[in-house]
Structure formats: C-alpha cells, structure tokens
Amino acid sequence: MKGIILAGGEGTRLRPTTLVTNKHLLPVYNKPMIFYPITTLVSAGITEIMIVTGVNHKEDFLEVLKDGSEFGAKFTYGLQEKPGGIAQALGLCKEFAGNEKILVILGDNVVEDNIKSVVENFQHQEKGAKIFLSEVDNPKSYGVAEIEGEKIVNIEEKPESPKTNLAVIGLYMYDAQVWDIITDLKPSGRGELEITDVNNNYIQKGEMTYEKLTGFWGDAGESFDSMLDTANYLAKK
C-alpha cells in the first residue's frame, strides 16, 4: 500500500503566519506539523509516500523533508497549481499509486493511535474504502457520519443538526476505484471536488467500512485554537 499526504491550500485561516510559508510546515509543539502524519504512515508500515503541496512552497518542503530517508521512507512530490479541493489534490496521485490501495492523510492531522493493524486488515478487504471516525464536541465543523448498526449510511458535510458526534477525520483508505470516482465528480457549491462526495459514493455502493479512533486526534490546521490544543496535548504527553 502507498501513502499520500495532502499538504496544499493557502492556509487562510492561519494568517498572518502563513503569509510566507505553508501551514503544514508551522510548528506544532516541537515539530513541523507535517512530521506527525508522516509518522502515522511510517508507523503503519507505509514508506512509499507522495506529498502534494502548492507551487509556492515546494522548495520549503524539499528543504525540510528532503527525500524521506531521515524518516525511513521515500518521498515523491506532487504540485497542486491552485486549490481545488481535497479530492482534486488526490486526483494528482493516480500515476504514483498505480493499481495499489492507498492511505491518504491530510497534512494537518495528528493521530495518536497506531493504525498498523487496521492497514493490514484493509489490505485483505476485497474492495472498497475505509474511513476513520472520532468523537468530537463540535460536529458542525466536520463531515459527520450517520451510522445504522455497523454500517455507515451517509456522511453529511458540516450539518446544522448533526445526527451523531462522529467526525470523519482526514485519514482515508481507498482501492483503485477511487480514480474513476474522482473523474466523475462535479464541483460543489464552493467550486471544489469534495472528499465527502468520494466517500458517499463508496457508501452508496455498500463498499465503505470504518474504524473509530480511541486515542487523541487533532485537526491542527483548522484554527489557531485547534493548533494550540494539539500542541498542549503533545507537550503534556
């Protein structure tokens, strides 16, 4: 399985700190933010990793991360010329992934759980996708999973009246069907290709499974408050 870290965007919610660098290179406690998702992938046994970022900060990523050998990995870099949504950025990785299953993580997600056993189980899942859920206090800010029994029946993006408090975090596993799904996507109201639409496509086909995190999850790039909360947790840990 190959890994993909999506680290593009303009970081507008973290300005002025992102005026001169990508938000995923900002420090969260004692490491650049992107070090945490790299660790999540490598700890799960995934060492072939593509990092997608914007054209303005490619050199910064190369200077900080180099070829990946310092992490026990091999990095490939992809460029998103302009922000077009998570699914659009993922679509740039088709050639890198080939026909292999992929694990995708957003570059601002800090995941405490070791997911190696989940990744190994997904390798044996015949087809489809798997997402990760975490209980949150502010589900209105996220894609929220609606569960019936052991099945996900829908994901609603930033709902006014959330049906659960289970947020879909920025960590997804897909088979090679994902590339055809992305090709057929239509832009949302904000003009982007949405990862929630990808996930709901798998749900409608009955090919989506899920895993609930038990440890800490931080969306460090969502706001200054979330970055601070994540840093404080890591400092105490």
N, C-alpha and C positions, 0 to 999 in steps of 0.2 A: 504494500500500500504506500502511496505517495502522500506527502503533506503539502498543504498550501496555506500560506499566511497572507491575509489581505490587509495591507497597511497603506492604502491610498487615502483619498479625501483631502479636504483643505483644513480640517480642524477648526472650523469657525467658532465652535462652542468653547474653545480653549484659547481664544485670542485675548491678549496680545502675545501669549507665549509661543504661539505657532506662526508668528509672522516670518520667522527666519528658519524654522525647521519643521519637520513632520512631527505630528503629535506622538507617534509611536516611538520616537527617539527621546521624548521627555523622560526625566527620571521619575520612577515610582519607588519610593524609599531609596534603595541603594543601587538600583539597576535601571537601564533604559527600559521603557515599557515593553518593547518587543521581545526582550530576553525571556519574559515569562511564558508567552505562547511557544517560543522555541523550545523551552524546557519541557513544556507539556508534550510536544510532539516527540522529542528525542527520548523522553522517559517512557513513552508508549512504544518505542522501538522503530519510530519513523525517522529516517535520516536523510532521505532524498526530499528536499523541501524547496518549493518555489515561493518567493516573496514578491508580491505585487505592490508597487508603490507608484506615486505620481512622478511625472518627468522632472519636477523641480528639485526633488530631493534624492535622486538616485545615487549621486556621489556621496551624500551623507551616509546612506545605508551601507554602501561599499566600504567606506572608511571605518565604520563601526563594526560591521558584521563580517566583512571580507568574504572568503569562500565557504565559511561554515565549519572549517576544520577545528577551530577552537571550541566548538560545541559538539564535536563528534558527528558532524553532519556535512552534507554537500548542498550548497545553496545555488539555485538558479534565480535570476531576477527577471521580472516582467514589468512593463511600464503601462500604466493607465493614463492615457493622454489627457482625459478630463473626467471628472466624477460622473458616473452613470449608474450608480447603484452597486450593491454587493454582488448581485447575480451577473452584472455586466463585467465586473472585475474578475469574477470566477471564470467567465467565458474565455478570458485570455489565456487560460491554463490548459486548454484542451490538448494541445500538442505535447505539452510536458507530461500530462497524465497518461496519454495513450488509452489503452483499454483497462487500465488498473483502477481499482477502487481508490477513493481519495478521502482524506480527512482534511477538512477546511476549518481554520480557526481565524477569528478576527484578531488583528494585531494589538487590540487594547483589552483583550480578555485575560484575566488572571484566574486560573483554575487550580484549586488546591488538590483535588482528587487525582490519583494516578489512574489513568484510563486504559492502561495496557491490556487488561483482561477484556475490557469492552471492545477494544480494537480487534483483538484476536477473535472474539466471538463474531464480530461483524464480517471478518474475513470468511467465516463459514456460512454467513447468511446468504442464501441463494441469490437474491437480488433485492433491489430497493435501497432504502436510506435509513439512517438513524440520526435522531437529534438528541440533544441534551437539555434537560429542564432543571430549573432551580426555583425554589420558593422565594418570592420577593415581597417586600412591603408595598411596592409601588407598581403593580402590574400594568397600570395605564400607560407606563412609559415603554412597554415592550410588546413583542409579539406574544400572545398568551395562548397556551394550548388548552383545548377543551377535550376532556378525557371521558370515555364511557367504558367502564370496566378496565381492561388492559390496553385499550386501543385509543389512539388519538383520532378524533373525528374532524377537527378543524383547528386552524391557527388564525386568530384574529389580531391584526396589527393595531397596537395602541388603542384598545377598546375603551369606550366611555364607561361601560358597565362590564368589567371583566367577569367571565364565568368561573375562573379559577385564579389562583395566585401563582400559577406555574409559568414562569417566563421561559421562552425559548432563547437560550444563550447563544453566543456567537461561536458555536462548535458543532460541526455537521459532518456526517459521513454519507457518501453517495457512491452508487455504482455508475457505470459509463452511460446510463440512460440520461444522466443529468445534462449532457451536452445537447441532446436533442430537445430537452425541455427548455433550456435557456434559449435556444434558437427560435423556439415558437412563442416565447414570452412577448407580451405587449407592455410598453411603458405604463407605469402607474400615473396617478394624477399629478405627482411631482416630477414626472418625466424620467423616472429611473426604472431599471429592471430589478424587481424586488425578490429577495431570497425567500420571503414568506410565500410568494406565488410558486416558487420551485417546490417548497416543502408541501404546500397544499396539493400540488399535482401528484406527488407521491402518495399523499393521504387518500386522495380520490381513487387511486388505483389499488389501494389496500396494501401498499408496499412500504409503509413507514413504521418503524419501531422507535422506541425512546428509552432513555436512561435518565433517572433522576440523580442529580449530584447530592452527595451527603456532606461534603466539605464546603469551604468558602468559595464563593465566586464573586469576582469584582469586575465591573464594567468600567475600567479605569479611565477610559477616554470619553465617557458620557458627559461629564461635567467636572468642574473643579472640586465639588463636594465628593463625587464618587472617586476621584483620584486620591483625595485626602483620606477618605475612609479606607480605601485599599492600601494605601501607604501605611496608615496607622495599624491596620491588621498585620501587615507584613513585619512591621517594626516590633510588634509585641510577640509575634511568632519567632 
